[in-house]
Amino acid sequence: MVPAPNTGPPTDDGPSTTAGGSSGGRSNSFARHVSRVIDRFGDLGGFAAVPLLLALVEFEKVRRAIDPVGRGFSISLELLLPSPLVTLWRFAEPPEPFTGSPRDESFGSPSFGESAPGSGSTTPTRSTGSSSVDVTIETPVETVDIPLEAVDAETMVWLGLALVAYGVISAILMAAYVGGIDRRLRREPIAIGSCLVTYAPRFVLYNLVVFGAFLLVVPVFVLVPPLAVLAIPAIIVLGYVFYPVPFLFVVDDTAFLEAFRRSVRLTTAGGPVLSFAFWHVVVGAVSSLVLSLLVSAGSAGFLLALLGSAPLALVLTAATVSFFQEHLESDGLETTDDSRNDGRGTEETDEYEFVVD
């Protein structure tokens, strides 16, 4: 009998094999890793303060979300690949100030993959009656719209310096945040200082590569604006192929260039890595619809969205860390690190394969 073709979403490859070669009945499903993290939320809950506070320091977006005068309306559909640091504003865009007729309501457009922090496009990106495209520079204090054709060398230098400063600060936060989550999942002390020394330099380089790529493509869009339509498929592909990179820095202590090579091999192989990304995108899309509606509902809705997005962001990041911890171990890719066990040898594990005290 010929088996029926599989027309559904990407699926996991079934139970994985432990490092010792025996099947432990483990799978790499997105839902199971989310469940593991929720069961350990007592150990991880403090990390939710990071996405909460980072959302609050986006003063311009907070002001737009709670401003009762001249409100617009915004619905977002954010297709989020796994990311080391997610806040409310990756799920939802605050409504633009309502200045037109009642029919001029603003609706957010879908967003794909990783966006360069500190930059992006507003919705709509074209002014009424004009074909010009704006580059939006978002800072915590205000949002500055610059016509694409007005982007010159001085603007690029200013933008580059701003992105470097943002990249360093963001790298420090990601190193402490992801590194601390990884260590708590392993039941080790968080050791913030050690996480910063070990991981921050690679996160700085990673951010500079991402921001540098953004700065390189902006002049191309200035010279040939129609090429901007290629940005979305390029972001989707590159965002997926390299989404494991920042997690490999921490989970496997992988060197900078090797993390990119290993990421390509993992993602192009499909299987659990593709399946995890798929379900992460699905959950992110559904969450963004709900959170964007709350953000558009005024101060009370914004407060609910803020309080709900922080633990959600933590669970998604921690589930990704958990997934790569198990996936790399089961594939025999995780490097030996005696310091993780502190000479304790084989540890007793719970039903989710976490080490128990």
C-alpha positions as CSV (number, residue, x, y, z in Angstrom):
1,M,0.0,0.0,0.0
2,V,1.4,3.4,-0.9
3,P,1.4,5.8,2.1
4,A,-0.6,8.9,1.8
5,P,1.4,12.0,1.2
6,N,2.0,14.4,4.1
7,T,0.4,17.7,3.2
8,G,0.4,19.2,6.7
9,P,2.9,21.5,8.4
10,P,6.5,20.4,9.1
11,T,6.6,17.6,11.6
12,D,9.2,16.4,14.1
13,D,11.3,13.4,13.3
14,G,9.8,11.4,16.2
15,P,11.7,10.3,19.3
16,S,15.3,11.4,19.4
17,T,18.2,9.3,20.5
18,T,20.2,10.3,23.5
19,A,23.9,10.7,23.5
20,G,24.3,7.2,24.6
21,G,22.5,5.9,21.6
22,S,19.3,4.7,23.4
23,S,15.9,6.2,22.6
24,G,14.6,8.1,25.6
25,G,11.2,8.7,24.1
26,R,12.0,12.3,23.6
27,S,10.7,14.5,20.8
28,N,11.7,17.9,19.7
29,S,8.2,19.3,19.5
30,F,7.6,22.9,20.1
31,A,4.7,22.2,22.5
32,R,6.7,19.9,24.6
33,H,9.5,22.4,25.1
34,V,7.0,25.1,25.9
35,S,5.5,22.8,28.5
36,R,9.0,22.1,30.0
37,V,9.6,25.8,30.4
38,I,6.2,26.5,31.9
39,D,6.8,23.7,34.5
40,R,10.1,25.4,35.4
41,F,8.7,28.9,35.3
42,G,9.3,29.3,39.1
43,D,13.0,29.2,38.3
44,L,12.8,31.4,35.2
45,G,10.0,33.9,36.0
46,G,12.4,36.7,37.1
47,F,13.7,36.9,33.6
48,A,10.3,38.2,32.5
49,A,11.4,41.6,33.9
50,V,13.8,42.0,31.0
51,P,11.2,42.1,28.1
52,L,8.8,44.1,30.4
53,L,11.3,46.8,31.1
54,L,12.6,47.0,27.6
55,A,9.1,47.5,26.3
56,L,8.6,50.3,28.8
57,V,11.7,52.2,27.8
58,E,10.3,52.6,24.3
59,F,8.8,55.8,25.4
60,E,7.5,56.9,22.0
61,K,5.6,53.7,21.5
62,V,4.2,53.7,25.0
63,R,3.0,57.3,24.5
64,R,1.3,56.3,21.3
65,A,-0.3,53.3,23.0
66,I,-1.8,55.2,25.9
67,D,-2.5,58.6,24.2
68,P,-6.4,59.0,24.3
69,V,-6.4,61.9,21.9
70,G,-6.5,61.3,18.1
71,R,-6.0,57.5,18.3
72,G,-5.7,55.4,15.2
73,F,-6.1,51.7,15.1
74,S,-3.5,49.1,14.3
75,I,-3.7,45.3,13.7
76,S,-0.4,43.5,13.4
77,L,0.5,40.1,12.0
78,E,4.0,39.5,13.0
79,L,5.6,36.2,11.8
80,L,8.3,35.8,14.4
81,L,11.2,33.4,14.0
82,P,12.9,32.4,17.3
83,S,14.9,35.4,18.6
84,P,17.1,35.8,21.7
85,L,15.2,38.9,22.9
86,V,11.6,39.7,22.2
87,T,9.4,42.5,23.6
88,L,5.8,43.6,23.2
89,W,6.8,45.8,20.3
90,R,7.9,42.8,18.3
91,F,4.3,41.5,18.6
92,A,2.4,44.7,18.1
93,E,2.8,48.2,16.6
94,P,1.2,51.0,18.5
95,P,-1.5,52.9,16.5
96,E,-0.4,55.9,14.5
97,P,-1.8,59.3,15.6
98,F,-5.2,59.7,14.0
99,T,-5.2,62.9,12.0
100,G,-7.3,62.1,9.0
101,S,-11.0,61.4,8.3
102,P,-12.8,58.5,10.1
103,R,-12.0,56.3,7.1
104,D,-8.2,56.8,7.4
105,E,-7.7,54.1,10.0
106,S,-4.2,52.5,10.0
107,F,-3.7,48.8,9.8
108,G,-0.3,47.2,10.4
109,S,1.2,45.1,7.7
110,P,2.8,41.7,8.2
111,S,6.4,41.7,9.4
112,F,8.7,38.8,8.8
113,G,11.8,37.5,10.6
114,E,14.4,39.7,12.2
115,S,14.2,43.5,11.8
116,A,17.1,45.7,12.4
117,P,16.6,47.3,15.9
118,G,16.3,51.0,15.7
119,S,15.0,51.0,12.2
120,G,12.1,49.9,10.1
121,S,9.2,51.1,8.0
122,T,6.1,52.7,9.3
123,T,2.6,51.7,8.0
124,P,1.7,53.0,5.6
125,T,5.2,53.6,4.1
126,R,3.9,55.8,1.3
127,S,2.3,59.1,1.9
128,T,-1.1,59.9,0.3
129,G,-0.7,61.0,-3.3
130,S,3.0,60.3,-3.3
131,S,5.2,57.4,-4.3
132,S,8.0,58.3,-1.9
133,V,9.1,55.7,0.7
134,D,10.2,56.7,4.2
135,V,12.9,55.1,6.3
136,T,11.7,55.3,10.0
137,I,14.3,55.6,12.7
138,E,12.7,54.6,16.0
139,T,14.3,55.8,19.2
140,P,12.8,55.6,22.7
141,V,12.2,59.3,22.7
142,E,10.7,59.9,19.3
143,T,10.2,58.5,15.8
144,V,12.0,60.2,12.9
145,D,10.8,59.7,9.3
146,I,13.4,60.2,6.6
147,P,12.4,60.1,2.9
148,L,14.4,57.3,1.3
149,E,15.7,59.6,-1.4
150,A,17.0,62.0,1.2
151,V,19.2,59.4,2.9
152,D,22.8,60.8,2.3
153,A,26.3,59.9,3.5
154,E,25.9,62.0,6.7
155,T,22.6,60.3,7.6
156,M,24.2,56.9,7.0
157,V,27.1,57.8,9.3
158,W,24.7,59.0,12.0
159,L,22.6,55.8,11.6
160,G,25.7,53.6,11.7
161,L,26.9,55.1,15.0
162,A,23.5,54.8,16.5
163,L,23.3,51.1,15.5
164,V,26.8,50.4,16.9
165,A,25.8,51.8,20.3
166,Y,22.5,50.0,20.2
167,G,24.3,46.8,19.1
168,V,26.6,46.9,22.1
169,I,23.9,47.5,24.6
170,S,21.6,44.9,23.1
171,A,24.5,42.3,23.0
172,I,25.1,42.8,26.7
173,L,21.4,42.3,27.5
174,M,21.2,39.2,25.2
175,A,24.3,37.6,26.7
176,A,23.0,38.0,30.3
177,Y,19.4,37.1,29.3
178,V,19.9,34.0,27.1
179,G,23.0,32.9,29.1
180,G,21.1,33.1,32.4
181,I,18.1,31.2,31.0
182,D,20.4,28.5,29.7
183,R,22.1,28.1,33.1
184,R,18.9,28.0,35.0
185,L,17.5,25.3,32.7
186,R,20.6,23.3,33.6
187,R,20.1,24.1,37.3
188,E,23.3,26.1,37.5
189,P,23.8,29.5,39.1
190,I,23.0,32.3,36.7
191,A,26.5,33.9,37.0
192,I,25.7,37.1,35.1
193,G,29.4,38.2,35.0
194,S,30.5,34.9,33.5
195,C,27.7,35.1,30.9
196,L,28.8,38.6,29.9
197,V,32.5,37.7,29.6
198,T,31.8,34.5,27.7
199,Y,29.0,35.4,25.3
200,A,28.8,39.3,25.0
201,P,31.7,39.6,22.5
202,R,30.0,37.2,20.1
203,F,26.7,38.9,20.5
204,V,28.3,42.3,19.7
205,L,29.8,40.8,16.5
206,Y,26.5,39.2,15.6
207,N,24.6,42.5,16.0
208,L,27.2,44.4,14.0
209,V,26.8,41.9,11.1
210,V,23.0,42.2,11.1
211,F,23.2,46.0,11.3
212,G,26.0,46.2,8.7
213,A,23.9,44.2,6.3
214,F,21.0,46.6,6.8
215,L,23.3,49.6,6.1
216,L,24.6,47.9,3.0
217,V,21.2,47.4,1.4
218,V,19.8,50.8,2.2
219,P,21.9,52.5,-0.6
220,V,20.8,49.8,-3.0
221,F,17.1,50.6,-2.3
222,V,17.9,54.3,-2.7
223,L,19.5,53.7,-6.1
224,V,16.9,51.1,-7.3
225,P,13.7,51.5,-5.2
226,P,11.9,48.6,-7.0
227,L,14.4,46.2,-5.4
228,A,12.8,46.9,-2.0
229,V,10.1,44.4,-2.9
230,L,12.8,41.7,-2.7
231,A,13.4,42.5,1.0
232,I,10.6,40.4,2.3
233,P,11.5,37.1,0.8
234,A,15.2,37.7,1.5
235,I,14.4,38.4,5.2
236,I,12.3,35.3,5.4
237,V,15.0,33.0,4.0
238,L,17.9,34.6,5.8
239,G,16.0,34.9,9.1
240,Y,15.2,31.1,9.0
241,V,18.6,29.9,7.9
242,F,20.5,31.9,10.6
243,Y,18.0,31.9,13.5
244,P,19.9,29.3,15.5
245,V,23.1,31.4,15.5
246,P,22.6,33.4,18.7
247,F,21.4,30.3,20.6
248,L,24.4,28.3,19.5
249,F,26.7,30.9,21.0
250,V,25.2,30.1,24.4
251,V,23.8,26.5,24.3
252,D,26.9,25.0,22.6
253,D,29.5,27.8,23.3
254,T,30.1,27.7,19.5
255,A,32.7,30.0,18.0
256,F,31.4,33.0,16.0
257,L,32.0,31.8,12.4
258,E,31.4,28.1,13.3
259,A,27.9,29.1,14.6
260,F,26.9,30.4,11.2
261,R,28.2,27.3,9.4
262,R,26.4,25.0,11.9
263,S,23.2,27.1,11.6
264,V,23.2,26.6,7.8
265,R,23.6,22.8,8.2
266,L,20.9,22.5,10.9
267,T,18.3,24.6,9.1
268,T,18.9,23.2,5.6
269,A,18.5,19.7,7.0
270,G,14.9,20.5,8.0
271,G,13.3,18.1,10.5
272,P,12.9,19.3,14.1
273,V,14.7,22.6,13.5
274,L,12.2,23.5,10.7
275,S,9.3,22.2,12.7
276,F,10.2,24.2,15.7
277,A,10.6,27.4,13.7
278,F,7.2,26.8,12.0
279,W,5.3,26.4,15.2
280,H,7.1,29.4,16.7
281,V,5.9,31.5,13.8
282,V,2.4,30.3,14.2
283,V,2.3,31.1,17.9
284,G,3.9,34.5,17.2
285,A,1.3,35.3,14.6
286,V,-1.7,34.4,16.8
287,S,-0.2,36.3,19.7
288,S,0.5,39.4,17.7
289,L,-3.1,39.6,16.5
290,V,-4.4,39.4,20.1
291,L,-1.7,41.8,21.6
292,S,-2.1,44.4,18.8
293,L,-5.9,44.5,19.5
294,L,-5.1,45.1,23.2
295,V,-2.6,47.8,22.4
296,S,-5.1,49.6,20.2
297,A,-7.7,49.5,23.0
298,G,-6.3,52.3,25.1
299,S,-4.4,52.4,28.4
300,A,-6.1,49.4,30.0
301,G,-5.6,47.2,26.9
302,F,-1.9,48.3,26.7
303,L,-1.4,47.3,30.4
304,L,-2.9,43.9,29.7
305,A,-0.7,43.5,26.6
306,L,2.4,44.6,28.5
307,L,1.8,42.2,31.4
308,G,0.9,39.3,29.0
309,S,3.7,39.8,26.5
310,A,6.5,39.6,29.0
311,P,6.0,36.0,30.2
312,L,5.1,35.0,26.7
313,A,8.4,36.4,25.3
314,L,10.3,34.6,28.1
315,V,8.6,31.3,27.4
316,L,9.3,31.5,23.7
317,T,13.0,32.3,24.2
318,A,13.4,29.7,26.9
319,A,11.7,27.1,24.9
320,T,14.1,27.8,22.0
321,V,17.0,27.4,24.4
322,S,15.5,24.2,25.7
323,F,15.0,22.9,22.2
324,F,18.6,23.4,21.2
325,Q,20.0,22.0,24.4
326,E,18.2,18.7,23.7
327,H,18.6,18.8,19.9
328,L,22.3,19.3,19.9
329,E,22.8,16.7,22.6
330,S,20.7,14.1,20.7
331,D,22.5,14.8,17.5
332,G,25.9,14.5,19.2
333,L,26.8,18.1,18.3
334,E,27.1,19.6,21.8
335,T,30.7,20.0,22.8
336,T,32.0,18.5,26.0
337,D,32.0,21.1,28.8
338,D,33.1,19.6,32.2
339,S,32.4,22.9,33.9
340,R,28.7,22.5,33.3
341,N,28.6,19.4,35.7
342,D,31.2,20.7,38.1
343,G,32.6,17.2,38.4
344,R,29.3,15.7,39.6
345,G,29.1,13.1,36.8
346,T,25.7,11.8,35.7
347,E,22.8,13.7,37.2
348,E,19.3,12.5,38.1
349,T,16.8,14.1,35.7
350,D,13.1,14.7,36.0
351,E,10.3,13.7,33.5
352,Y,11.4,16.5,31.2
353,E,15.1,15.5,31.3
354,F,16.0,18.5,33.4
355,V,18.6,17.9,36.1
356,V,17.0,17.8,39.5
357,D,18.6,19.2,42.7
